[in-house]
Amino acid sequence: MPPDSRPAAIIFDLDGTLVDTVGTRIEAWASTFEAYGIPASRRQLEPMIGMDGRRLAVEVAAAGGRALSEEEAESVDRAAGTAFDERNRAPRALPGARGALARLDAAGITWAIATSSRAEQVAASVAALGLGRQPRITDGSAVSHAKPAPDLLLLAARRLGADAEACWYVGDSTWDMRAAVAARMTAVAVLAGAGVDDRALRDAGADVILGTLDELQVTA
């Protein structure tokens, strides 16, 4: 982990970081694009999971030769969220997730979740963590620009009363890393549920790359 550091707070991405849902996200997006007549492949979608859904819709449609208005992008994003909810019935916590959160609680380190997902899409994934309390969550509906913009992360830090530059952001996608860099947070990547490899995460700005959250350690 970063040397001689005890973060003011640790902020986590949700899908693909704490919960194994990236494959479900890809399926949901693929089915949605098919319904809208927009060509999209799994290989194309894999590295895009984690970015702002409206931007994802616009970029995939543009690659297929179709321009989406803001209203159309919103419609596609909402449809993909509904498709995800229909499929996300029994998500599983990723290796080390529960233990990492328990260690942070024991060490007295504040943590929260910041996800580009809409509020209505997070309940099943959070339930999979088996927590004894409702965690603090900042979701994509709270900001105009989700990841890779830093807005979501900065808002999460403000809500925690923490200096963003003293926080770590833990995620699995290049969009997570770019957002962390833009927010001047320590960027921690975890591979267990990622749709991209360690090189892509490093190139996107990861300061530290972990295999699983079992490796997430902080000083007491």
CORUR-V138033 format. One record per backbone hydrogen bond with DSSP energy under -1.0 kcal/mol. CO is the residue of the C=O (numbers start at 1). NH is the residue of the N-H. E is the energy in kcal/mol with one decimal. If there is no record, write none. Layout:
co: {CO,CO}
nh: {NH,NH}
e: {E,E}
This chain:
co: {9,10,11,12,14,14,14,18,19,19,21,22,23,24,25,26,27,28,29,30,31,32,33,34,41,42,45,48,52,53,54,55,56,57,58,59,60,61,62,69,70,71,72,73,74,75,76,77,78,79,80,81,82,83,84,87,92,94,95,96,97,98,99,100,101,102,103,104,110,112,113,117,118,119,122,123,124,126,127,136,138,139,140,146,147,150,151,152,153,154,155,156,157,158,163,164,166,167,168,169,170,171,173,174,175,176,177,178,179,180,181,186,187,187,188,189,191,197,198,199,200,201,202,208,210,211,212,213}
nh: {168,112,170,114,17,18,19,94,16,21,25,26,27,28,29,30,31,32,33,34,35,36,38,37,45,46,48,51,56,57,58,59,60,61,62,63,64,66,65,73,74,75,76,77,78,79,80,81,82,83,84,85,86,87,88,89,20,97,213,100,101,102,103,104,105,106,107,109,10,12,138,140,121,122,126,127,128,129,130,113,115,142,143,149,52,154,155,156,157,158,159,160,162,161,166,167,8,186,11,188,13,190,177,178,179,180,181,182,183,185,184,169,207,208,171,210,194,201,202,203,204,206,205,189,191,192,215,216}
e: {-1.9,-1.7,-2.8,-3.0,-1.4,-2.3,-1.9,-2.6,-3.3,-1.7,-2.5,-2.5,-2.2,-2.3,-2.6,-2.8,-2.3,-1.9,-2.8,-2.0,-1.9,-1.7,-3.2,-1.1,-2.1,-2.5,-1.8,-1.9,-2.5,-2.4,-2.1,-2.7,-2.5,-2.2,-2.5,-2.0,-1.2,-2.8,-1.7,-2.7,-2.1,-2.0,-2.6,-2.5,-2.4,-2.3,-2.5,-1.9,-2.3,-2.5,-2.1,-2.4,-2.0,-1.0,-2.5,-2.0,-3.2,-2.3,-1.4,-2.5,-2.1,-2.2,-2.3,-2.0,-2.2,-2.3,-2.0,-2.7,-2.3,-2.8,-2.7,-2.6,-1.9,-1.3,-2.7,-2.4,-1.3,-1.6,-1.6,-2.7,-2.1,-2.1,-1.1,-1.8,-2.6,-2.6,-2.4,-2.0,-2.3,-2.4,-2.5,-1.2,-2.5,-1.1,-1.9,-1.8,-2.9,-2.3,-3.0,-2.9,-2.8,-1.9,-1.8,-2.6,-2.1,-2.4,-2.5,-2.4,-1.9,-2.7,-1.2,-3.0,-2.5,-1.6,-2.4,-3.3,-1.4,-1.8,-2.6,-2.8,-1.3,-2.2,-1.6,-3.1,-2.4,-1.2,-1.6,-1.3}
